Amino acid sequence: MFLWFPVILDGEGAVIVERDEPLVLGLLAGTVLMSFISIFSYKNRKRQMNLNRFNILIHIILLGVFVYQSLMLSGEITISKKGIGVFIPVVSIVFLVLANKAIKRDENLVKSVDRLR
């Protein structure tokens, strides 16, 4: 959403949300970069698990920033910033944990097959 909607204006033309938050933009870019690197490092499962763990850490920091910004807002404004978008990192964290479990299961399967040889 940060990339497609750089500025959100209310009915009177006043700026509500801008893309001037370098911390959020940097964290989002970091998670995207980590995800792509993790996807394409499927041959090295240990690196993939470590990248996913680091990505979980970045998502937790991003969630903390979103919650902090949400708590600093006063009440409701013309367009509410307190929406479901704050909880998207939680969904991503759940999927990253599930991915790590599947990678670990795959690693154990490969080790057991190697023992049979």
C-alpha positions in Angstrom: 0.0 0.0 0.0 2.9 2.3 0.7 4.1 2.1 -2.9 0.7 2.5 -4.6 -0.8 5.3 -2.4 2.0 7.7 -1.6 -0.4 10.4 -0.3 -3.9 10.0 1.1 -6.0 13.2 1.2 -9.3 13.9 2.9 -12.3 15.6 1.2 -10.9 19.1 1.7 -7.5 18.2 0.3 -5.5 18.1 3.5 -2.8 15.4 3.7 -3.6 12.6 6.1 -1.0 9.9 5.3 2.3 10.5 3.5 5.2 8.3 2.4 7.7 10.2 4.5 8.3 7.6 7.2 11.7 6.2 6.3 11.6 3.7 9.2 8.4 2.0 8.0 9.6 2.1 4.4 12.9 0.6 5.3 11.3 -2.2 7.4 8.9 -3.0 4.6 11.7 -3.1 2.0 13.8 -5.3 4.4 10.9 -7.8 4.8 10.4 -8.0 1.0 14.1 -8.4 0.4 14.4 -11.1 3.0 11.4 -12.9 1.7 12.7 -13.0 -1.9 16.1 -14.2 -0.8 14.5 -16.9 1.4 12.3 -18.1 -1.4 15.2 -18.5 -3.8 17.6 -20.1 -1.3 15.6 -23.4 -1.2 18.7 -25.5 -1.7 20.2 -24.3 1.5 17.6 -25.0 4.2 19.6 -23.7 7.1 20.1 -20.3 5.5 16.4 -20.3 4.6 15.4 -20.9 8.2 17.8 -18.2 9.5 16.4 -15.7 7.0 12.9 -16.5 8.0 13.8 -16.0 11.7 15.3 -12.7 10.9 12.2 -11.8 8.8 10.1 -12.6 11.9 12.2 -10.3 13.9 11.7 -7.5 11.4 8.0 -8.1 11.3 7.8 -7.9 15.1 9.6 -4.5 15.0 7.2 -3.4 12.2 4.2 -4.4 14.3 5.6 -2.5 17.2 6.0 0.6 15.0 2.4 0.3 13.7 1.0 -0.2 17.2 3.0 2.8 18.5 1.7 5.0 15.6 -1.9 3.7 16.2 -1.7 4.6 19.9 -0.3 8.1 19.2 -3.3 9.0 17.0 -6.0 10.9 18.6 -9.6 9.5 18.4 -10.9 9.3 14.8 -10.1 11.6 12.0 -11.8 12.0 8.6 -10.2 8.7 7.3 -9.4 6.3 10.0 -5.8 5.0 10.1 -6.7 2.5 12.8 -7.5 -0.3 10.5 -6.8 -3.9 9.8 -3.6 -3.1 8.0 -1.9 -2.9 11.4 -2.4 -6.6 11.9 -1.0 -7.7 8.5 2.4 -8.3 10.1 0.8 -10.7 12.6 -0.6 -12.8 9.7 2.9 -12.7 8.0 4.5 -13.9 11.3 2.2 -16.9 11.5 3.0 -17.8 7.9 6.7 -17.5 8.5 6.5 -19.8 11.6 4.5 -22.3 9.5 7.2 -22.1 6.8 9.9 -22.7 9.3 8.1 -25.7 10.6 7.8 -27.2 7.1 11.4 -26.5 6.3 12.5 -28.2 9.6 10.3 -31.2 8.7 11.9 -31.4 5.3 15.3 -31.1 6.8 14.6 -34.0 9.1 13.2 -36.1 6.2 16.4 -35.5 4.2 18.6 -36.4 7.2 16.6 -39.6 7.8 17.0 -40.7 4.1 20.7 -39.9 4.3 21.0 -42.2 7.3 19.4 -45.1 5.4 22.0 -44.9 2.6 
